[in-house]
Structures are given as structure tokens and as C-alpha cells.
Amino acid sequence: MPWGELYDLRSDPDETNNRWDDTGFTGIKVELITPLVHEMIDTMERSPRATYLA
């Protein structure tokens, strides 16, 4: 994702320093995003017949 919010609540409990673009937090971003993406894929419509129009 090109944007987002990620805060280190231990050192920044007021969420004033967004760490989204901080390369030191890349691993944590991956750990948090991966299960979310898997959940989104698991809940996708898989029917071969469309149920809505684009």
C-alpha cells in the first residue's frame, strides 16, 4: 500500500509519529498485513457467476 498508519505504542502512546514509511518497521508491517490479506482473500466472492455489476 502506498500509504497507511503504523505507530509504536510503547514509545509513542499518543500516536504522534507515523512509522509507516520507516524502513525499520517494514518487518512489522509485513507481519500485520499478511494475515489481513489472507483474511480478505478467504472472504472474497468465489462464485463463477457474478453477483453484482461493476
mmCIF entry with sequence, helices, sheets and N, C-alpha, C, O atoms, coordinates in Angstrom:
data_MODEL
# 
_entry.id   MODEL 
# 
_entity.id                         1 
_entity.type                       polymer 
_entity.pdbx_number_of_molecules   1 
# 
_entity_poly.entity_id                      1 
_entity_poly.type                           'polypeptide(L)' 
_entity_poly.nstd_linkage                   no 
_entity_poly.nstd_monomer                   no 
_entity_poly.pdbx_seq_one_letter_code       MPWGELYDLRSDPDETNNRWDDTGFTGIKVELITPLVHEMIDTMERSPRATYLA 
_entity_poly.pdbx_seq_one_letter_code_can   MPWGELYDLRSDPDETNNRWDDTGFTGIKVELITPLVHEMIDTMERSPRATYLA 
_entity_poly.pdbx_strand_id                 A 
# 
loop_
_entity_poly_seq.entity_id 
_entity_poly_seq.num 
_entity_poly_seq.mon_id 
_entity_poly_seq.hetero 
1 1  MET n 
1 2  PRO n 
1 3  TRP n 
1 4  GLY n 
1 5  GLU n 
1 6  LEU n 
1 7  TYR n 
1 8  ASP n 
1 9  LEU n 
1 10 ARG n 
1 11 SER n 
1 12 ASP n 
1 13 PRO n 
1 14 ASP n 
1 15 GLU n 
1 16 THR n 
1 17 ASN n 
1 18 ASN n 
1 19 ARG n 
1 20 TRP n 
1 21 ASP n 
1 22 ASP n 
1 23 THR n 
1 24 GLY n 
1 25 PHE n 
1 26 THR n 
1 27 GLY n 
1 28 ILE n 
1 29 LYS n 
1 30 VAL n 
1 31 GLU n 
1 32 LEU n 
1 33 ILE n 
1 34 THR n 
1 35 PRO n 
1 36 LEU n 
1 37 VAL n 
1 38 HIS n 
1 39 GLU n 
1 40 MET n 
1 41 ILE n 
1 42 ASP n 
1 43 THR n 
1 44 MET n 
1 45 GLU n 
1 46 ARG n 
1 47 SER n 
1 48 PRO n 
1 49 ARG n 
1 50 ALA n 
1 51 THR n 
1 52 TYR n 
1 53 LEU n 
1 54 ALA n 
# 
_struct_asym.id          A 
_struct_asym.entity_id   1 
# 
loop_
_struct_conf.conf_type_id 
_struct_conf.id 
_struct_conf.pdbx_PDB_helix_id 
_struct_conf.beg_label_comp_id 
_struct_conf.beg_label_asym_id 
_struct_conf.beg_label_seq_id 
_struct_conf.pdbx_beg_PDB_ins_code 
_struct_conf.end_label_comp_id 
_struct_conf.end_label_asym_id 
_struct_conf.end_label_seq_id 
_struct_conf.pdbx_end_PDB_ins_code 
_struct_conf.beg_auth_comp_id 
_struct_conf.beg_auth_asym_id 
_struct_conf.beg_auth_seq_id 
_struct_conf.end_auth_comp_id 
_struct_conf.end_auth_asym_id 
_struct_conf.end_auth_seq_id 
_struct_conf.pdbx_PDB_helix_class 
_struct_conf.details 
_struct_conf.pdbx_PDB_helix_length 
HELX_P HELX_P1 AA1 THR A 23 ? PHE A 25 ? THR A 23 PHE A 25 5 ? 3  
HELX_P HELX_P2 AA2 THR A 26 ? ASP A 42 ? THR A 26 ASP A 42 1 ? 17 
# 
_struct_conf_type.id          HELX_P 
_struct_conf_type.criteria    ? 
_struct_conf_type.reference   ? 
# 
loop_
_atom_site.group_PDB 
_atom_site.id 
_atom_site.type_symbol 
_atom_site.label_atom_id 
_atom_site.label_alt_id 
_atom_site.label_comp_id 
_atom_site.label_asym_id 
_atom_site.label_entity_id 
_atom_site.label_seq_id 
_atom_site.pdbx_PDB_ins_code 
_atom_site.Cartn_x 
_atom_site.Cartn_y 
_atom_site.Cartn_z 
_atom_site.occupancy 
_atom_site.B_iso_or_equiv 
_atom_site.pdbx_formal_charge 
_atom_site.auth_seq_id 
_atom_site.auth_comp_id 
_atom_site.auth_asym_id 
_atom_site.auth_atom_id 
_atom_site.pdbx_PDB_model_num 
ATOM 1   N N  . MET A 1 1  ? 0.846   -1.179  0.000   1.00 0.00 ? 1  MET A N  1 
ATOM 2   C CA . MET A 1 1  ? 0.000   0.000   0.000   1.00 0.00 ? 1  MET A CA 1 
ATOM 3   C C  . MET A 1 1  ? 0.890   1.240   0.000   1.00 0.00 ? 1  MET A C  1 
ATOM 4   O O  . MET A 1 1  ? 1.911   1.273   0.686   1.00 0.00 ? 1  MET A O  1 
ATOM 5   N N  . PRO A 1 2  ? 0.513   2.234   -0.749  1.00 0.00 ? 2  PRO A N  1 
ATOM 6   C CA . PRO A 1 2  ? 1.333   3.443   -0.815  1.00 0.00 ? 2  PRO A CA 1 
ATOM 7   C C  . PRO A 1 2  ? 1.217   4.335   0.422   1.00 0.00 ? 2  PRO A C  1 
ATOM 8   O O  . PRO A 1 2  ? 2.016   5.255   0.591   1.00 0.00 ? 2  PRO A O  1 
ATOM 9   N N  . TRP A 1 3  ? 0.263   4.085   1.265   1.00 0.00 ? 3  TRP A N  1 
ATOM 10  C CA . TRP A 1 3  ? 0.081   4.927   2.463   1.00 0.00 ? 3  TRP A CA 1 
ATOM 11  C C  . TRP A 1 3  ? -0.508  4.092   3.588   1.00 0.00 ? 3  TRP A C  1 
ATOM 12  O O  . TRP A 1 3  ? -1.022  2.998   3.357   1.00 0.00 ? 3  TRP A O  1 
ATOM 13  N N  . GLY A 1 4  ? -0.433  4.601   4.775   1.00 0.00 ? 4  GLY A N  1 
ATOM 14  C CA . GLY A 1 4  ? -1.017  3.916   5.915   1.00 0.00 ? 4  GLY A CA 1 
ATOM 15  C C  . GLY A 1 4  ? -0.568  4.563   7.205   1.00 0.00 ? 4  GLY A C  1 
ATOM 16  O O  . GLY A 1 4  ? 0.111   5.590   7.201   1.00 0.00 ? 4  GLY A O  1 
ATOM 17  N N  . GLU A 1 5  ? -0.947  3.963   8.286   1.00 0.00 ? 5  GLU A N  1 
ATOM 18  C CA . GLU A 1 5  ? -0.556  4.444   9.603   1.00 0.00 ? 5  GLU A CA 1 
ATOM 19  C C  . GLU A 1 5  ? -0.050  3.269   10.424  1.00 0.00 ? 5  GLU A C  1 
ATOM 20  O O  . GLU A 1 5  ? -0.660  2.200   10.451  1.00 0.00 ? 5  GLU A O  1 
ATOM 21  N N  . LEU A 1 6  ? 1.062   3.485   11.083  1.00 0.00 ? 6  LEU A N  1 
ATOM 22  C CA . LEU A 1 6  ? 1.661   2.471   11.934  1.00 0.00 ? 6  LEU A CA 1 
ATOM 23  C C  . LEU A 1 6  ? 2.371   3.198   13.068  1.00 0.00 ? 6  LEU A C  1 
ATOM 24  O O  . LEU A 1 6  ? 3.247   4.030   12.828  1.00 0.00 ? 6  LEU A O  1 
ATOM 25  N N  . TYR A 1 7  ? 1.994   2.884   14.294  1.00 0.00 ? 7  TYR A N  1 
ATOM 26  C CA . TYR A 1 7  ? 2.562   3.576   15.445  1.00 0.00 ? 7  TYR A CA 1 
ATOM 27  C C  . TYR A 1 7  ? 3.178   2.580   16.408  1.00 0.00 ? 7  TYR A C  1 
ATOM 28  O O  . TYR A 1 7  ? 2.669   1.473   16.582  1.00 0.00 ? 7  TYR A O  1 
ATOM 29  N N  . ASP A 1 8  ? 4.266   2.974   17.027  1.00 0.00 ? 8  ASP A N  1 
ATOM 30  C CA . ASP A 1 8  ? 4.910   2.190   18.073  1.00 0.00 ? 8  ASP A CA 1 
ATOM 31  C C  . ASP A 1 8  ? 4.300   2.663   19.394  1.00 0.00 ? 8  ASP A C  1 
ATOM 32  O O  . ASP A 1 8  ? 4.728   3.667   19.962  1.00 0.00 ? 8  ASP A O  1 
ATOM 33  N N  . LEU A 1 9  ? 3.314   1.940   19.866  1.00 0.00 ? 9  LEU A N  1 
ATOM 34  C CA . LEU A 1 9  ? 2.576   2.384   21.052  1.00 0.00 ? 9  LEU A CA 1 
ATOM 35  C C  . LEU A 1 9  ? 3.408   2.346   22.330  1.00 0.00 ? 9  LEU A C  1 
ATOM 36  O O  . LEU A 1 9  ? 3.076   3.027   23.300  1.00 0.00 ? 9  LEU A O  1 
ATOM 37  N N  . ARG A 1 10 ? 4.473   1.568   22.344  1.00 0.00 ? 10 ARG A N  1 
ATOM 38  C CA . ARG A 1 10 ? 5.335   1.550   23.533  1.00 0.00 ? 10 ARG A CA 1 
ATOM 39  C C  . ARG A 1 10 ? 6.094   2.869   23.679  1.00 0.00 ? 10 ARG A C  1 
ATOM 40  O O  . ARG A 1 10 ? 6.151   3.439   24.768  1.00 0.00 ? 10 ARG A O  1 
ATOM 41  N N  . SER A 1 11 ? 6.672   3.348   22.588  1.00 0.00 ? 11 SER A N  1 
ATOM 42  C CA . SER A 1 11 ? 7.457   4.581   22.664  1.00 0.00 ? 11 SER A CA 1 
ATOM 43  C C  . SER A 1 11 ? 6.648   5.820   22.278  1.00 0.00 ? 11 SER A C  1 
ATOM 44  O O  . SER A 1 11 ? 7.093   6.944   22.509  1.00 0.00 ? 11 SER A O  1 
ATOM 45  N N  . ASP A 1 12 ? 5.475   5.623   21.697  1.00 0.00 ? 12 ASP A N  1 
ATOM 46  C CA . ASP A 1 12 ? 4.646   6.742   21.229  1.00 0.00 ? 12 ASP A CA 1 
ATOM 47  C C  . ASP A 1 12 ? 3.167   6.459   21.520  1.00 0.00 ? 12 ASP A C  1 
ATOM 48  O O  . ASP A 1 12 ? 2.384   6.279   20.587  1.00 0.00 ? 12 ASP A O  1 
ATOM 49  N N  . PRO A 1 13 ? 2.777   6.417   22.793  1.00 0.00 ? 13 PRO A N  1 
ATOM 50  C CA . PRO A 1 13 ? 1.396   6.057   23.135  1.00 0.00 ? 13 PRO A CA 1 
ATOM 51  C C  . PRO A 1 13 ? 0.354   7.064   22.636  1.00 0.00 ? 13 PRO A C  1 
ATOM 52  O O  . PRO A 1 13 ? -0.827  6.731   22.535  1.00 0.00 ? 13 PRO A O  1 
ATOM 53  N N  . ASP A 1 14 ? 0.782   8.287   22.325  1.00 0.00 ? 14 ASP A N  1 
ATOM 54  C CA . ASP A 1 14 ? -0.158  9.295   21.810  1.00 0.00 ? 14 ASP A CA 1 
ATOM 55  C C  . ASP A 1 14 ? -0.292  9.247   20.292  1.00 0.00 ? 14 ASP A C  1 
ATOM 56  O O  . ASP A 1 14 ? -1.011  10.057  19.706  1.00 0.00 ? 14 ASP A O  1 
ATOM 57  N N  . GLU A 1 15 ? 0.388   8.315   19.661  1.00 0.00 ? 15 GLU A N  1 
ATOM 58  C CA . GLU A 1 15 ? 0.333   8.115   18.202  1.00 0.00 ? 15 GLU A CA 1 
ATOM 59  C C  . GLU A 1 15 ? 0.617   9.412   17.450  1.00 0.00 ? 15 GLU A C  1 
ATOM 60  O O  . GLU A 1 15 ? -0.184  9.855   16.627  1.00 0.00 ? 15 GLU A O  1 
ATOM 61  N N  . THR A 1 16 ? 1.756   10.006  17.743  1.00 0.00 ? 16 THR A N  1 
ATOM 62  C CA . THR A 1 16 ? 2.131   11.254  17.083  1.00 0.00 ? 16 THR A CA 1 
ATOM 63  C C  . THR A 1 16 ? 3.169   11.057  15.976  1.00 0.00 ? 16 THR A C  1 
ATOM 64  O O  . THR A 1 16 ? 3.366   11.951  15.153  1.00 0.00 ? 16 THR A O  1 
ATOM 65  N N  . ASN A 1 17 ? 3.835   9.900   15.947  1.00 0.00 ? 17 ASN A N  1 
ATOM 66  C CA . ASN A 1 17 ? 4.888   9.653   14.963  1.00 0.00 ? 17 ASN A CA 1 
ATOM 67  C C  . ASN A 1 17 ? 4.523   8.440   14.113  1.00 0.00 ? 17 ASN A C  1 
ATOM 68  O O  . ASN A 1 17 ? 4.703   7.297   14.534  1.00 0.00 ? 17 ASN A O  1 
ATOM 69  N N  . ASN A 1 18 ? 4.009   8.700   12.914  1.00 0.00 ? 18 ASN A N  1 
ATOM 70  C CA . ASN A 1 18 ? 3.604   7.634   11.998  1.00 0.00 ? 18 ASN A CA 1 
ATOM 71  C C  . ASN A 1 18 ? 4.849   6.948   11.440  1.00 0.00 ? 18 ASN A C  1 
ATOM 72  O O  . ASN A 1 18 ? 5.688   7.588   10.806  1.00 0.00 ? 18 ASN A O  1 
ATOM 73  N N  . ARG A 1 19 ? 4.961   5.652   11.680  1.00 0.00 ? 19 ARG A N  1 
ATOM 74  C CA . ARG A 1 19 ? 6.128   4.870   11.258  1.00 0.00 ? 19 ARG A CA 1 
ATOM 75  C C  . ARG A 1 19 ? 5.910   4.121   9.947   1.00 0.00 ? 19 ARG A C  1 
ATOM 76  O O  . ARG A 1 19 ? 6.727   3.272   9.589   1.00 0.00 ? 19 ARG A O  1 
ATOM 77  N N  . TRP A 1 20 ? 4.848   4.408   9.232   1.00 0.00 ? 20 TRP A N  1 
ATOM 78  C CA . TRP A 1 20 ? 4.504   3.676   8.012   1.00 0.00 ? 20 TRP A CA 1 
ATOM 79  C C  . TRP A 1 20 ? 5.652   3.641   7.005   1.00 0.00 ? 20 TRP A C  1 
ATOM 80  O O  . TRP A 1 20 ? 5.933   2.594   6.422   1.00 0.00 ? 20 TRP A O  1 
ATOM 81  N N  . ASP A 1 21 ? 6.311   4.771   6.799   1.00 0.00 ? 21 ASP A N  1 
ATOM 82  C CA . ASP A 1 21 ? 7.394   4.833   5.811   1.00 0.00 ? 21 ASP A CA 1 
ATOM 83  C C  . ASP A 1 21 ? 8.770   4.575   6.417   1.00 0.00 ? 21 ASP A C  1 
ATOM 84  O O  . ASP A 1 21 ? 9.774   4.678   5.712   1.00 0.00 ? 21 ASP A O  1 
ATOM 85  N N  . ASP A 1 22 ? 8.838   4.249   7.675   1.00 0.00 ? 22 ASP A N  1 
ATOM 86  C CA . ASP A 1 22 ? 10.102  3.974   8.359   1.00 0.00 ? 22 ASP A CA 1 
ATOM 87  C C  . ASP A 1 22 ? 10.562  2.558   7.997   1.00 0.00 ? 22 ASP A C  1 
ATOM 88  O O  . ASP A 1 22 ? 9.883   1.582   8.317   1.00 0.00 ? 22 ASP A O  1 
ATOM 89  N N  . THR A 1 23 ? 11.709  2.451   7.334   1.00 0.00 ? 23 THR A N  1 
ATOM 90  C CA . THR A 1 23 ? 12.186  1.134   6.876   1.00 0.00 ? 23 THR A CA 1 
ATOM 91  C C  . THR A 1 23 ? 12.494  0.195   8.041   1.00 0.00 ? 23 THR A C  1 
ATOM 92  O O  . THR A 1 23 ? 12.545  -1.021  7.854   1.00 0.00 ? 23 THR A O  1 
ATOM 93  N N  . GLY A 1 24 ? 12.699  0.737   9.230   1.00 0.00 ? 24 GLY A N  1 
ATOM 94  C CA . GLY A 1 24 ? 12.928  -0.100  10.398  1.00 0.00 ? 24 GLY A CA 1 
ATOM 95  C C  . GLY A 1 24 ? 11.694  -0.859  10.840  1.00 0.00 ? 24 GLY A C  1 
ATOM 96  O O  . GLY A 1 24 ? 11.793  -1.784  11.647  1.00 0.00 ? 24 GLY A O  1 
ATOM 97  N N  . PHE A 1 25 ? 10.535  -0.486  10.327  1.00 0.00 ? 25 PHE A N  1 
ATOM 98  C CA . PHE A 1 25 ? 9.282   -1.129  10.700  1.00 0.00 ? 25 PHE A CA 1 
ATOM 99  C C  . PHE A 1 25 ? 8.697   -1.977  9.566   1.00 0.00 ? 25 PHE A C  1 
ATOM 100 O O  . PHE A 1 25 ? 7.552   -2.422  9.653   1.00 0.00 ? 25 PHE A O  1 
ATOM 101 N N  . THR A 1 26 ? 9.462   -2.198  8.523   1.00 0.00 ? 26 THR A N  1 
ATOM 102 C CA . THR A 1 26 ? 8.977   -2.984  7.377   1.00 0.00 ? 26 THR A CA 1 
ATOM 103 C C  . THR A 1 26 ? 8.569   -4.389  7.791   1.00 0.00 ? 26 THR A C  1 
ATOM 104 O O  . THR A 1 26 ? 7.522   -4.879  7.366   1.00 0.00 ? 26 THR A O  1 
ATOM 105 N N  . GLY A 1 27 ? 9.374   -5.039  8.607   1.00 0.00 ? 27 GLY A N  1 
ATOM 106 C CA . GLY A 1 27 ? 9.061   -6.406  9.040   1.00 0.00 ? 27 GLY A CA 1 
ATOM 107 C C  . GLY A 1 27 ? 7.761   -6.472  9.826   1.00 0.00 ? 27 GLY A C  1 
ATOM 108 O O  . GLY A 1 27 ? 6.973   -7.401  9.650   1.00 0.00 ? 27 GLY A O  1 
ATOM 109 N N  . ILE A 1 28 ? 7.538   -5.504  10.681  1.00 0.00 ? 28 ILE A N  1 
ATOM 110 C CA . ILE A 1 28 ? 6.299   -5.460  11.464  1.00 0.00 ? 28 ILE A CA 1 
ATOM 111 C C  . ILE A 1 28 ? 5.107   -5.214  10.550  1.00 0.00 ? 28 ILE A C  1 
ATOM 112 O O  . ILE A 1 28 ? 4.043   -5.805  10.734  1.00 0.00 ? 28 ILE A O  1 
ATOM 113 N N  . LYS A 1 29 ? 5.288   -4.337  9.561   1.00 0.00 ? 29 LYS A N  1 
ATOM 114 C CA . LYS A 1 29 ? 4.202   -4.088  8.602   1.00 0.00 ? 29 LYS A CA 1 
ATOM 115 C C  . LYS A 1 29 ? 3.809   -5.383  7.896   1.00 0.00 ? 29 LYS A C  1 
ATOM 116 O O  . LYS A 1 29 ? 2.625   -5.687  7.748   1.00 0.00 ? 29 LYS A O  1 
ATOM 117 N N  . VAL A 1 30 ? 4.805   -6.133  7.466   1.00 0.00 ? 30 VAL A N  1 
ATOM 118 C CA . VAL A 1 30 ? 4.535   -7.406  6.775   1.00 0.00 ? 30 VAL A CA 1 
ATOM 119 C C  . VAL A 1 30 ? 3.817   -8.376  7.713   1.00 0.00 ? 30 VAL A C  1 
ATOM 120 O O  . VAL A 1 30 ? 2.871   -9.049  7.303   1.00 0.00 ? 30 VAL A O  1 
ATOM 121 N N  . GLU A 1 31 ? 4.258   -8.450  8.964   1.00 0.00 ? 31 GLU A N  1 
ATOM 122 C CA . GLU A 1 31 ? 3.620   -9.351  9.934   1.00 0.00 ? 31 GLU A CA 1 
ATOM 123 C C  . GLU A 1 31 ? 2.160   -8.982  10.174  1.00 0.00 ? 31 GLU A C  1 
ATOM 124 O O  . GLU A 1 31 ? 1.327   -9.863  10.386  1.00 0.00 ? 31 GLU A O  1 
ATOM 125 N N  . LEU A 1 32 ? 1.849   -7.714  10.144  1.00 0.00 ? 32 LEU A N  1 
ATOM 126 C CA . LEU A 1 32 ? 0.477   -7.271  10.389  1.00 0.00 ? 32 LEU A CA 1 
ATOM 127 C C  . LEU A 1 32 ? -0.409  -7.356  9.141   1.00 0.00 ? 32 LEU A C  1 
ATOM 128 O O  . LEU A 1 32 ? -1.588  -7.695  9.232   1.00 0.00 ? 32 LEU A O  1 
ATOM 129 N N  . ILE A 1 33 ? 0.163   -7.049  7.989   1.00 0.00 ? 33 ILE A N  1 
ATOM 130 C CA . ILE A 1 33 ? -0.623  -7.005  6.755   1.00 0.00 ? 33 ILE A CA 1 
ATOM 131 C C  . ILE A 1 33 ? -0.900  -8.394  6.197   1.00 0.00 ? 33 ILE A C  1 
ATOM 132 O O  . ILE A 1 33 ? -1.976  -8.632  5.647   1.00 0.00 ? 33 ILE A O  1 
ATOM 133 N N  . THR A 1 34 ? 0.055   -9.321  6.330   1.00 0.00 ? 34 THR A N  1 
ATOM 134 C CA . THR A 1 34 ? -0.104  -10.652 5.736   1.00 0.00 ? 34 THR A CA 1 
ATOM 135 C C  . THR A 1 34 ? -1.368  -11.367 6.216   1.00 0.00 ? 34 THR A C  1 
ATOM 136 O O  . THR A 1 34 ? -2.125  -11.852 5.375   1.00 0.00 ? 34 THR A O  1 
ATOM 137 N N  . PRO A 1 35 ? -1.638  -11.460 7.525   1.00 0.00 ? 35 PRO A N  1 
ATOM 138 C CA . PRO A 1 35 ? -2.875  -12.127 7.939   1.00 0.00 ? 35 PRO A CA 1 
ATOM 139 C C  . PRO A 1 35 ? -4.133  -11.387 7.458   1.00 0.00 ? 35 PRO A C  1 
ATOM 140 O O  . PRO A 1 35 ? -5.151  -12.013 7.161   1.00 0.00 ? 35 PRO A O  1 
ATOM 141 N N  . LEU A 1 36 ? -4.055  -10.074 7.385   1.00 0.00 ? 36 LEU A N  1 
ATOM 142 C CA . LEU A 1 36 ? -5.193  -9.295  6.891   1.00 0.00 ? 36 LEU A CA 1 
ATOM 143 C C  . LEU A 1 36 ? -5.484  -9.627  5.432   1.00 0.00 ? 36 LEU A C  1 
ATOM 144 O O  . LEU A 1 36 ? -6.640  -9.831  5.059   1.00 0.00 ? 36 LEU A O  1 
ATOM 145 N N  . VAL A 1 37 ? -4.453  -9.680  4.615   1.00 0.00 ? 37 VAL A N  1 
ATOM 146 C CA . VAL A 1 37 ? -4.627  -10.011 3.200   1.00 0.00 ? 37 VAL A CA 1 
ATOM 147 C C  . VAL A 1 37 ? -5.175  -11.430 3.045   1.00 0.00 ? 37 VAL A C  1 
ATOM 148 O O  . VAL A 1 37 ? -6.043  -11.668 2.206   1.00 0.00 ? 37 VAL A O  1 
ATOM 149 N N  . HIS A 1 38 ? -4.679  -12.363 3.839   1.00 0.00 ? 38 HIS A N  1 
ATOM 150 C CA . HIS A 1 38 ? -5.183  -13.742 3.774   1.00 0.00 ? 38 HIS A CA 1 
ATOM 151 C C  . HIS A 1 38 ? -6.663  -13.790 4.151   1.00 0.00 ? 38 HIS A C  1 
ATOM 152 O O  . HIS A 1 38 ? -7.441  -14.507 3.522   1.00 0.00 ? 38 HIS A O  1 
ATOM 153 N N  . GLU A 1 39 ? -7.046  -13.044 5.157   1.00 0.00 ? 39 GLU A N  1 
ATOM 154 C CA . GLU A 1 39 ? -8.455  -12.994 5.562   1.00 0.00 ? 39 GLU A CA 1 
ATOM 155 C C  . GLU A 1 39 ? -9.315  -12.397 4.455   1.00 0.00 ? 39 GLU A C  1 
ATOM 156 O O  . GLU A 1 39 ? -10.411 -12.886 4.180   1.00 0.00 ? 39 GLU A O  1 
ATOM 157 N N  . MET A 1 40 ? -8.813  -11.337 3.818   1.00 0.00 ? 40 MET A N  1 
ATOM 158 C CA . MET A 1 40 ? -9.560  -10.710 2.719   1.00 0.00 ? 40 MET A CA 1 
ATOM 159 C C  . MET A 1 40 ? -9.737  -11.691 1.560   1.00 0.00 ? 40 MET A C  1 
ATOM 160 O O  . MET A 1 40 ? -10.812 -11.760 0.964   1.00 0.00 ? 40 MET A O  1 
ATOM 161 N N  . ILE A 1 41 ? -8.699  -12.438 1.242   1.00 0.00 ? 41 ILE A N  1 
ATOM 162 C CA . ILE A 1 41 ? -8.779  -13.426 0.159   1.00 0.00 ? 41 ILE A CA 1 
ATOM 163 C C  . ILE A 1 41 ? -9.776  -14.514 0.529   1.00 0.00 ? 41 ILE A C  1 
ATOM 164 O O  . ILE A 1 41 ? -10.569 -14.938 -0.312  1.00 0.00 ? 41 ILE A O  1 
ATOM 165 N N  . ASP A 1 42 ? -9.746  -14.971 1.779   1.00 0.00 ? 42 ASP A N  1 
ATOM 166 C CA . ASP A 1 42 ? -10.653 -16.031 2.218   1.00 0.00 ? 42 ASP A CA 1 
ATOM 167 C C  . ASP A 1 42 ? -12.121 -15.608 2.166   1.00 0.00 ? 42 ASP A C  1 
ATOM 168 O O  . ASP A 1 42 ? -13.003 -16.454 2.022   1.00 0.00 ? 42 ASP A O  1 
ATOM 169 N N  . THR A 1 43 ? -12.385 -14.322 2.281   1.00 0.00 ? 43 THR A N  1 
ATOM 170 C CA . THR A 1 43 ? -13.777 -13.859 2.294   1.00 0.00 ? 43 THR A CA 1 
ATOM 171 C C  . THR A 1 43 ? -14.233 -13.315 0.943   1.00 0.00 ? 43 THR A C  1 
ATOM 172 O O  . THR A 1 43 ? -15.341 -12.791 0.834   1.00 0.00 ? 43 THR A O  1 
ATOM 173 N N  . MET A 1 44 ? -13.401 -13.431 -0.079  1.00 0.00 ? 44 MET A N  1 
ATOM 174 C CA . MET A 1 44 ? -13.774 -12.953 -1.415  1.00 0.00 ? 44 MET A CA 1 
ATOM 175 C C  . MET A 1 44 ? -14.865 -13.822 -2.027  1.00 0.00 ? 44 MET A C  1 
ATOM 176 O O  . MET A 1 44 ? -14.986 -15.007 -1.715  1.00 0.00 ? 44 MET A O  1 
ATOM 177 N N  . GLU A 1 45 ? -15.638 -13.223 -2.885  1.00 0.00 ? 45 GLU A N  1 
ATOM 178 C CA . GLU A 1 45 ? -16.646 -13.950 -3.657  1.00 0.00 ? 45 GLU A CA 1 
ATOM 179 C C  . GLU A 1 45 ? -15.918 -14.900 -4.601  1.00 0.00 ? 45 GLU A C  1 
ATOM 180 O O  . GLU A 1 45 ? -15.055 -14.476 -5.370  1.00 0.00 ? 45 GLU A O  1 
ATOM 181 N N  . ARG A 1 46 ? -16.263 -16.182 -4.542  1.00 0.00 ? 46 ARG A N  1 
ATOM 182 C CA . ARG A 1 46 ? -15.588 -17.167 -5.388  1.00 0.00 ? 46 ARG A CA 1 
ATOM 183 C C  . ARG A 1 46 ? -16.533 -17.818 -6.391  1.00 0.00 ? 46 ARG A C  1 
ATOM 184 O O  . ARG A 1 46 ? -16.161 -18.758 -7.094  1.00 0.00 ? 46 ARG A O  1 
ATOM 185 N N  . SER A 1 47 ? -17.722 -17.323 -6.447  1.00 0.00 ? 47 SER A N  1 
ATOM 186 C CA . SER A 1 47 ? -18.706 -17.883 -7.355  1.00 0.00 ? 47 SER A CA 1 
ATOM 187 C C  . SER A 1 47 ? -18.296 -17.615 -8.802  1.00 0.00 ? 47 SER A C  1 
ATOM 188 O O  . SER A 1 47 ? -17.837 -16.519 -9.121  1.00 0.00 ? 47 SER A O  1 
ATOM 189 N N  . PRO A 1 48 ? -18.458 -18.610 -9.681  1.00 0.00 ? 48 PRO A N  1 
ATOM 190 C CA . PRO A 1 48 ? -18.140 -18.382 -11.083 1.00 0.00 ? 48 PRO A CA 1 
ATOM 191 C C  . PRO A 1 48 ? -19.160 -17.445 -11.746 1.00 0.00 ? 48 PRO A C  1 
ATOM 192 O O  . PRO A 1 48 ? -18.925 -16.934 -12.841 1.00 0.00 ? 48 PRO A O  1 
ATOM 193 N N  . ARG A 1 49 ? -20.278 -17.230 -11.078 1.00 0.00 ? 49 ARG A N  1 
ATOM 194 C CA . ARG A 1 49 ? -21.316 -16.337 -11.607 1.00 0.00 ? 49 ARG A CA 1 
ATOM 195 C C  . ARG A 1 49 ? -21.280 -15.032 -10.829 1.00 0.00 ? 49 ARG A C  1 
ATOM 196 O O  . ARG A 1 49 ? -21.364 -15.028 -9.600  1.00 0.00 ? 49 ARG A O  1 
ATOM 197 N N  . ALA A 1 50 ? -21.156 -13.936 -11.545 1.00 0.00 ? 50 ALA A N  1 
ATOM 198 C CA . ALA A 1 50 ? -21.090 -12.639 -10.876 1.00 0.00 ? 50 ALA A CA 1 
ATOM 199 C C  . ALA A 1 50 ? -22.390 -12.342 -10.154 1.00 0.00 ? 50 ALA A C  1 
ATOM 200 O O  . ALA A 1 50 ? -23.480 -12.597 -10.667 1.00 0.00 ? 50 ALA A O  1 
ATOM 201 N N  . THR A 1 51 ? -22.254 -11.793 -8.944  1.00 0.00 ? 51 THR A N  1 
ATOM 202 C CA . THR A 1 51 ? -23.449 -11.459 -8.156  1.00 0.00 ? 51 THR A CA 1 
ATOM 203 C C  . THR A 1 51 ? -23.693 -9.950  -8.131  1.00 0.00 ? 51 THR A C  1 
ATOM 204 O O  . THR A 1 51 ? -24.633 -9.482  -7.488  1.00 0.00 ? 51 THR A O  1 
ATOM 205 N N  . TYR A 1 52 ? -22.862 -9.203  -8.818  1.00 0.00 ? 52 TYR A N  1 
ATOM 206 C CA . TYR A 1 52 ? -23.029 -7.761  -8.880  1.00 0.00 ? 52 TYR A CA 1 
ATOM 207 C C  . TYR A 1 52 ? -22.432 -7.243  -10.183 1.00 0.00 ? 52 TYR A C  1 
ATOM 208 O O  . TYR A 1 52 ? -21.664 -7.944  -10.840 1.00 0.00 ? 52 TYR A O  1 
ATOM 209 N N  . LEU A 1 53 ? -22.780 -6.037  -10.548 1.00 0.00 ? 53 LEU A N  1 
ATOM 210 C CA . LEU A 1 53 ? -22.247 -5.420  -11.756 1.00 0.00 ? 53 LEU A CA 1 
ATOM 211 C C  . LEU A 1 53 ? -21.158 -4.426  -11.382 1.00 0.00 ? 53 LEU A C  1 
ATOM 212 O O  . LEU A 1 53 ? -21.261 -3.731  -10.371 1.00 0.00 ? 53 LEU A O  1 
ATOM 213 N N  . ALA A 1 54 ? -20.138 -4.362  -12.184 1.00 0.00 ? 54 ALA A N  1 
ATOM 214 C CA . ALA A 1 54 ? -19.039 -3.414  -11.930 1.00 0.00 ? 54 ALA A CA 1 
ATOM 215 C C  . ALA A 1 54 ? -19.448 -2.027  -12.355 1.00 0.00 ? 54 ALA A C  1 
ATOM 216 O O  . ALA A 1 54 ? -18.665 -1.086  -12.224 1.00 0.00 ? 54 ALA A O  1 
# 
